[in-house]
Amino acid sequence: MFLDGYGPLIAIGAWLTIKIALLSLLVAFSIGMCCASAKLSSSRIAVWSATVYTTLIRGIPDLVLMLLIYYSVQIWLNQATEWLGFSQINIDPFTAAIITLGFIYGAYFTETLRGAFLSVPSGQMEAAYAYGMSRGTAFRRILFPQMMRFALPGLSNNWQVLLKSVGLVSLLGLNDMVKAARQAGDATAEQFFFYGVVAIIFLLFTSLSQLLLQYLEHRYSHGVREAQL
């Protein structure tokens, strides 16, 4: 029998891992864009707030942060609903994992994106405004494509770390493939084998991700390479 009958359980856990990783990536990228813009703004409050966020998050281990955020968000939500007279709202582990990972890695994305924004010559946006483009159009057609060329190497590294960190969500009660491997190993006394299977699956995910990210780097650098030839 395939993996002693635990193959389907590990496959379900692997699919859950991918869903959490991709949704957390979306949250982290959104937070990173907002905080990077805040750190580059002229508002001292925005700069200070974003700086405090990135400093605190990057200075505390991910596992500690995950547990702190998971439990604190639920406590604060309970207190808020009680104060407002609403019925209690329970955050399910799946949503909690996405919020927690997105919030943690948003700090790393912030610094990566901030550096990418600074790498784009300011004259590019000045030329866009002189041409008559709106801020939104200039960002979409001029700033964002060039910024992504500089950001992709850092974002690639951040994504790989985020993907591997999804293995910690079993601590929040989710039946991911790490928890499935632990259950299978405990039942069959073959812990090394099942954790090895999970390690290979993670390696497969990261390898495929690297190929996709290399394609994106190639795509965003296409015009630059042509200009250098």
C-alpha positions as CSV (number, residue, x, y, z in Angstrom):
1,M,0.0,0.0,0.0
2,F,1.3,3.4,-1.0
3,L,3.1,5.0,2.0
4,D,1.4,2.5,4.3
5,G,-2.0,4.0,3.5
6,Y,-0.9,7.5,4.6
7,G,-0.3,8.8,1.0
8,P,-3.7,10.5,0.6
9,L,-3.3,12.2,4.0
10,I,0.1,13.6,3.1
11,A,-1.2,14.6,-0.3
12,I,-4.0,16.6,1.3
13,G,-1.5,18.2,3.7
14,A,0.8,19.1,0.7
15,W,-2.1,20.8,-1.1
16,L,-2.9,22.7,2.2
17,T,0.7,23.8,2.4
18,I,0.6,25.3,-1.1
19,K,-2.7,27.1,-0.4
20,I,-1.4,28.6,2.8
21,A,1.9,29.6,1.2
22,L,0.3,31.3,-1.8
23,L,-2.3,33.2,0.2
24,S,0.3,34.2,2.8
25,L,2.5,35.5,-0.1
26,L,-0.4,37.7,-1.3
27,V,-0.9,39.1,2.2
28,A,2.9,39.6,2.7
29,F,3.3,41.3,-0.7
30,S,0.4,43.6,0.0
31,I,1.8,44.6,3.4
32,G,5.2,44.9,1.9
33,M,4.0,47.3,-0.8
34,C,2.1,49.5,1.8
35,C,5.0,49.6,4.3
36,A,7.6,50.2,1.7
37,S,5.6,53.1,0.4
38,A,5.2,54.4,4.0
39,K,9.0,54.2,4.6
40,L,9.6,56.2,1.5
41,S,6.9,58.8,2.2
42,S,7.4,62.3,3.6
43,S,5.2,61.5,6.6
44,R,7.2,61.0,9.7
45,I,4.4,59.1,11.4
46,A,4.2,56.7,8.4
47,V,8.0,56.2,8.3
48,W,8.1,55.7,12.1
49,S,5.3,53.2,12.1
50,A,6.7,51.1,9.3
51,T,10.2,51.2,10.8
52,V,8.9,49.9,14.2
53,Y,6.9,47.2,12.5
54,T,9.9,45.9,10.4
55,T,12.3,46.2,13.3
56,L,10.1,44.2,15.8
57,I,9.2,41.5,13.3
58,R,12.7,40.9,12.0
59,G,14.1,40.8,15.5
60,I,11.9,38.1,16.9
61,P,12.1,34.4,15.9
62,D,9.3,33.3,13.5
63,L,8.1,30.5,15.8
64,V,7.7,32.8,18.7
65,L,6.0,35.4,16.6
66,M,3.6,32.9,15.1
67,L,2.4,31.8,18.5
68,L,2.2,35.3,19.8
69,I,0.2,36.6,16.9
70,Y,-2.1,33.5,16.8
71,Y,-3.1,33.7,20.4
72,S,-3.0,37.5,20.8
73,V,-5.3,38.2,17.7
74,Q,-7.9,35.8,19.1
75,I,-7.7,37.4,22.6
76,W,-8.0,40.9,21.2
77,L,-10.9,39.9,18.9
78,N,-12.7,38.3,21.9
79,Q,-12.2,41.5,24.0
80,A,-13.4,43.7,21.1
81,T,-16.6,41.7,20.5
82,E,-17.3,41.6,24.2
83,W,-16.8,45.4,24.5
84,L,-19.1,45.9,21.5
85,G,-21.7,43.4,22.8
86,F,-21.3,41.1,19.8
87,S,-21.1,37.4,19.9
88,Q,-17.7,35.8,20.0
89,I,-15.8,35.3,16.7
90,N,-13.4,32.4,16.5
91,I,-10.6,32.6,13.9
92,D,-10.1,29.2,12.3
93,P,-6.6,27.9,12.1
94,F,-6.4,28.2,8.3
95,T,-7.2,31.9,8.4
96,A,-5.0,32.4,11.4
97,A,-2.0,30.8,9.6
98,I,-2.4,33.0,6.6
99,I,-2.7,36.2,8.6
100,T,0.2,35.2,10.8
101,L,2.6,34.2,8.1
102,G,1.6,37.2,5.9
103,F,2.1,39.6,8.8
104,I,5.5,38.1,9.6
105,Y,6.9,38.0,6.1
106,G,5.4,41.4,5.2
107,A,8.3,42.9,7.2
108,Y,10.9,41.1,5.0
109,F,9.0,42.0,1.8
110,T,8.9,45.6,3.0
111,E,12.7,46.0,3.0
112,T,13.1,44.1,-0.3
113,L,10.5,46.3,-2.0
114,R,11.9,49.5,-0.5
115,G,15.3,48.7,-1.8
116,A,13.8,48.0,-5.3
117,F,11.9,51.3,-5.3
118,L,15.1,53.2,-4.5
119,S,16.9,51.4,-7.3
120,V,14.7,52.9,-10.0
121,P,16.1,56.3,-11.1
122,S,13.8,59.2,-10.0
123,G,14.1,60.6,-13.4
124,Q,11.9,57.8,-14.8
125,M,8.9,59.0,-12.8
126,E,9.6,62.7,-13.6
127,A,9.7,61.8,-17.3
128,A,6.4,60.0,-16.9
129,Y,4.7,63.0,-15.2
130,A,6.2,65.3,-17.9
131,Y,4.6,63.1,-20.5
132,G,1.2,63.6,-18.9
133,M,0.8,60.2,-17.1
134,S,-1.2,60.1,-13.9
135,R,0.4,58.7,-10.8
136,G,-1.5,55.4,-11.2
137,T,-0.5,55.0,-14.8
138,A,3.1,56.0,-14.2
139,F,3.3,53.5,-11.3
140,R,1.7,50.7,-13.4
141,R,3.6,51.2,-16.6
142,I,6.9,52.7,-15.5
143,L,7.8,52.2,-11.8
144,F,6.3,48.8,-11.0
145,P,7.9,46.8,-14.0
146,Q,11.3,48.3,-13.3
147,M,11.0,47.9,-9.5
148,M,10.2,44.2,-9.9
149,R,13.4,43.6,-11.9
150,F,15.4,44.7,-8.9
151,A,13.0,43.1,-6.3
152,L,12.7,39.6,-7.8
153,P,16.0,38.1,-6.4
154,G,15.1,39.2,-2.9
155,L,11.5,38.2,-3.3
156,S,12.6,34.8,-4.5
157,N,14.6,34.3,-1.3
158,N,11.7,35.5,0.8
159,W,9.2,33.2,-0.9
160,Q,11.5,30.2,-0.4
161,V,11.8,30.9,3.4
162,L,8.0,31.6,3.7
163,L,7.2,28.3,1.9
164,K,9.4,26.3,4.3
165,S,7.9,28.2,7.3
166,V,4.5,26.8,6.4
167,G,5.8,23.6,8.0
168,L,5.3,25.4,11.4
169,V,1.5,25.8,11.0
170,S,0.9,22.3,12.5
171,L,1.5,24.1,15.8
172,L,-1.7,26.0,15.2
173,G,-3.7,22.8,14.8
174,L,-3.7,22.5,11.0
175,N,-3.4,19.1,9.3
176,D,-0.6,20.0,7.0
177,M,1.8,17.4,5.6
178,V,4.2,17.9,8.6
179,K,1.5,16.9,11.0
180,A,0.4,14.0,8.6
181,A,4.0,12.8,8.6
182,R,4.1,12.9,12.4
183,Q,0.9,10.9,12.7
184,A,2.1,8.4,10.2
185,G,5.5,8.1,11.9
186,D,3.9,7.6,15.3
187,A,1.6,4.9,14.0
188,T,4.2,3.0,12.0
189,A,7.4,3.8,14.0
190,E,8.9,5.0,10.8
191,Q,9.4,8.6,11.6
192,F,12.6,9.0,9.5
193,F,10.9,7.7,6.4
194,F,7.8,9.9,6.6
195,Y,9.7,13.0,7.5
196,G,12.0,12.2,4.6
197,V,9.0,12.1,2.3
198,V,7.9,15.5,3.5
199,A,11.4,16.9,3.0
200,I,11.4,15.7,-0.6
201,I,8.0,17.3,-1.2
202,F,9.3,20.6,0.2
203,L,12.4,20.3,-2.0
204,L,10.1,19.7,-5.0
205,F,8.0,22.8,-4.2
206,T,11.1,25.0,-3.8
207,S,12.7,23.7,-6.9
208,L,9.6,24.3,-9.0
209,S,9.3,27.8,-7.4
210,Q,12.9,28.6,-8.3
211,L,12.3,27.7,-12.0
212,L,9.2,29.9,-12.1
213,L,11.0,32.8,-10.4
214,Q,13.9,32.5,-12.8
215,Y,11.4,32.7,-15.7
216,L,10.0,35.9,-14.1
217,E,13.5,37.4,-13.7
218,H,14.2,36.6,-17.3
219,R,10.9,38.2,-18.4
220,Y,11.4,41.4,-16.4
221,S,15.0,41.8,-17.6
222,H,14.1,41.2,-21.2
223,G,14.2,44.9,-22.3
224,V,17.4,45.5,-20.3
225,R,19.3,42.7,-21.9
226,E,18.2,43.8,-25.4
227,A,19.4,47.3,-24.7
228,Q,22.8,46.0,-23.6
229,L,23.3,44.0,-26.8
